[in-house]
Amino acid sequence: MGSAHVAVTVDLARIHAQLAEIRTRTKVRVYAVVKADAYGLGAAAVARAVADVVDGFCVFDLAEALAADLATTGKPTLVLGPPTSLDAALYRRHLIRPAVATREQAETLREAAPTLCIDTGMQRFGCPRERVAEVLATDAISEVWTHGTRLEHVDTLLAATSAHRGPRHAAASALLAEPRSWLDAVRPGIAAYRGAVTATTALVECHRSSGPVGYGGFAAERHGVILCGYAHGLRPGPCSINGRPQRILEVGMQSAYVSIDQADTIGDGVRLLGGGIAEDSVAGAWRCSAHEVILRMSGMGERRYLQPR
Ligand SMILES: *Cc1c(COP(=O)(O)O)cnc(C)c1O
C-alpha cells in the first residue's frame, strides 16, 4: 500500500546504463532479473526499457512472466523457481524457459528448452550434484546454472557439469566482482537497480519540541511530521531535508516523526531514498538487505518513470 504523499521515481535510464556497463565489463550474456515485479519497480516497464541491452530476463515463476507479458520484448525469460506448470506448449508460446531439477521434469518439459538448476550448497530447489548426470543424460538440457553467492558454488557447478557442452551460469550481483564466476552468463538483479529509485515526501508539520514527543516520548529540540508510516513500509532510519542528513525518529501507522533543522519549514522535501540516501545505509538501519529496501521504497507511493534517452 502506497502513501498518496510519497513520490517514487524510477530512473530507467540508470538501470539501462548499469546493465549496459555489466555487459561491456563481463562480455557474457546478461539476463536481467525482474522477479517480484522487478523488485517492486515494475517488471513490464523495466523490461521494455532494457530489452536492447540484455539477452533475456529471469523471473521466479511462470505467472510473473505472463503478468508482465515479457514475451513482447522478443527476449526469452528464464524461470528460476520450481515449475508451477508442466505444460511445455504454454512456456514455448510465451518464450519462457522453465528450470527443472529432476529427470522427470526434464523429460516432460523437453519441448520448452528447460534449464537445469543445480544445488551447489544453497540446499533448496536445485538438483543434487549426484543426480546431475542422470538429468543431463535425457538430452533435454541445453543450459545449466546454480544460485551461488561464493566462488565455491561456482567451482561446484563446474565440477558437477564438466561433461556439459552448453552455457553455464552462476553469478547474481554479489559475484559480479569475481570474473571467474561470469562463465557464459550473469544474472544481475540489485546491481541493475541500485541508485535508480528515489522516494520523497514533504514536511506537513514543523515543531519546536516541548517535553517528550510521540508514542515513545523521545527527546528532541525540533521535530517534523510526514504522512508516511509503517502501513507504507517505512521504518526508522536516515533521510535528508534540504540537503542535510536527518533521521526518521519514530514511525506510526500512516505518519512519522523526523528530525529537522531550524531552517526547515512545512512543504520542504524529505528524501527517504536516493540523492545521498543510499540503499545500504537504509538497509543498515532497517537490519535487512538492500533488495528489501528497494522493494519497500518502490511501493511507498505513486511511481513515475524517467525513460532512457
Ligand atoms: C534473485 C536472483 C538473482 C539476482 O540476485 P541479485 O542479488 O539481486 O543480483 C540471480 N539468480 C537467482 C537464481 C536469483 O534468485
PDBQT file of the ligand as one rigid body, heavy atoms in Angstrom, charges set to zero:
ROOT
HETATM    1  C1  LIG A 401      17.257 -13.139  -7.308  1.00  0.00    +0.000 C 
HETATM    2  C2  LIG A 401      18.219 -13.957  -8.073  1.00  0.00    +0.000 A 
HETATM    3  C3  LIG A 401      19.267 -13.360  -8.782  1.00  0.00    +0.000 A 
HETATM    4  C4  LIG A 401      19.573 -11.884  -8.700  1.00  0.00    +0.000 C 
HETATM    5  O1  LIG A 401      20.013 -11.573  -7.403  1.00  0.00    +0.000 OA
HETATM    6  P1  LIG A 401      20.673 -10.146  -7.063  1.00  0.00    +0.000 P 
HETATM    7  O2  LIG A 401      21.324 -10.351  -5.752  1.00  0.00    +0.000 OA
HETATM    8  O3  LIG A 401      19.521  -9.190  -6.954  1.00  0.00    +0.000 OA
HETATM    9  O4  LIG A 401      21.577  -9.805  -8.170  1.00  0.00    +0.000 OA
HETATM   10  C5  LIG A 401      20.073 -14.171  -9.571  1.00  0.00    +0.000 A 
HETATM   11  N1  LIG A 401      19.860 -15.503  -9.632  1.00  0.00    +0.000 NA
HETATM   12  C6  LIG A 401      18.883 -16.122  -8.939  1.00  0.00    +0.000 A 
HETATM   13  C7  LIG A 401      18.721 -17.588  -9.046  1.00  0.00    +0.000 C 
HETATM   14  C8  LIG A 401      18.041 -15.376  -8.126  1.00  0.00    +0.000 A 
HETATM   15  O5  LIG A 401      17.068 -15.989  -7.444  1.00  0.00    +0.000 OA
ENDROOT
TORSDOF 0
